[in-house]
Amino acid sequence: MLCLGGNGSPSAAQSTTVRSDEKALVEELCGCVGAVDLAASNTNVERQVRSCLEGAVLRHPAGARSLLERPGAEASAGYKLGQVLGDALDRTCEAFGAVRDRLRQAHDAHLLKKGST
């Protein structure tokens, strides 16, 4: 439920809580992706990252909800959450760059393999 102040806008306490929930989600996700074994197979890297994302969202549902409620392009919830989290991790999580690059390599390898059949 959204708490509104006297002027019809979210209260300062509610705003602080939302930012705190979002920050906790991003920080947990950053810590988890930082522990991903980038030397593992493509399937295992993808599985580890998916587990990080699912776990962080399940432990911080209020943070995920507030990220989804941000104004932006109308897209599926999963896509929008991925975009917003990716942007936040790009800005604040050094480990994310290596994981993102590794996932791109896995995706490119899959496309090459698929195209050769």
C-alpha positions in Angstrom: 0.0 0.0 0.0 1.3 3.4 -0.9 1.5 5.9 1.9 0.9 9.5 0.8 1.8 12.6 2.6 -0.4 15.6 2.9 0.5 16.9 -0.6 -0.4 13.6 -2.3 3.2 12.4 -2.8 4.9 9.5 -1.2 6.1 10.3 2.3 9.8 10.8 2.9 9.9 7.7 5.1 8.2 5.6 2.4 10.7 6.9 -0.2 13.6 6.1 2.0 12.3 2.6 2.5 11.9 2.1 -1.2 15.4 3.2 -1.9 16.7 1.0 0.9 14.8 -2.0 -0.5 16.2 -1.4 -4.0 19.7 -0.9 -2.7 19.5 -4.2 -0.7 18.4 -6.0 -3.8 21.2 -4.6 -6.0 23.8 -5.1 -3.3 22.9 -8.7 -2.8 22.8 -9.4 -6.5 26.2 -7.8 -6.9 27.7 -9.9 -4.2 26.2 -13.1 -5.7 27.3 -12.4 -9.3 30.8 -11.5 -8.0 31.0 -15.2 -6.8 30.0 -16.7 -10.1 32.6 -19.1 -11.5 33.4 -17.6 -14.9 35.5 -20.6 -15.8 32.5 -22.9 -15.6 30.6 -24.1 -18.7 28.1 -21.7 -20.4 25.2 -23.7 -18.9 26.6 -23.5 -15.4 27.4 -19.8 -15.6 23.9 -19.1 -16.8 22.5 -21.3 -14.0 24.5 -19.4 -11.4 23.4 -16.0 -12.6 19.8 -17.1 -12.8 20.0 -18.4 -9.2 21.5 -15.1 -8.1 18.7 -13.1 -9.7 15.9 -15.4 -8.4 17.3 -15.5 -4.9 17.8 -11.7 -4.7 14.3 -11.0 -6.0 12.7 -13.6 -3.6 14.5 -12.1 -0.6 13.8 -8.5 -1.6 10.4 -8.5 -3.3 9.6 -4.9 -2.2 12.8 -3.7 -4.0 11.9 -5.6 -7.1 8.4 -4.2 -7.1 9.6 -0.7 -6.7 12.0 -1.1 -9.6 9.2 -2.4 -11.8 7.0 0.5 -10.9 9.5 3.1 -12.2 8.3 4.9 -15.3 9.7 3.6 -18.5 9.1 1.6 -21.6 6.1 -0.7 -21.4 7.6 -4.2 -21.5 7.2 -7.5 -19.8 8.0 -7.4 -16.1 11.0 -9.8 -16.5 12.5 -7.7 -19.3 12.0 -4.4 -17.5 13.5 -5.8 -14.3 16.5 -7.1 -16.2 17.0 -3.7 -17.8 16.7 -1.8 -14.6 18.9 -4.2 -12.6 21.5 -4.3 -15.4 21.7 -0.5 -15.4 22.0 -0.4 -11.6 24.7 -3.1 -11.6 26.6 -1.4 -14.4 26.8 1.8 -12.3 27.6 0.2 -8.9 29.0 -3.3 -9.3 32.5 -3.8 -10.6 32.0 -7.6 -10.8 29.0 -7.3 -13.1 31.0 -6.3 -16.2 32.9 -9.6 -16.3 29.7 -11.6 -15.8 27.8 -9.6 -18.5 30.7 -10.2 -20.9 30.8 -13.9 -20.1 27.0 -14.2 -20.6 27.4 -12.5 -24.0 30.1 -15.0 -25.0 27.8 -17.8 -24.0 24.9 -16.3 -26.0 27.2 -15.7 -29.1 28.5 -19.3 -28.9 25.0 -20.6 -28.7 24.0 -18.6 -31.8 27.0 -19.8 -33.7 26.3 -23.4 -32.8 22.6 -23.1 -33.7 23.5 -21.5 -37.0 25.9 -24.3 -38.0 23.2 -27.0 -37.9 
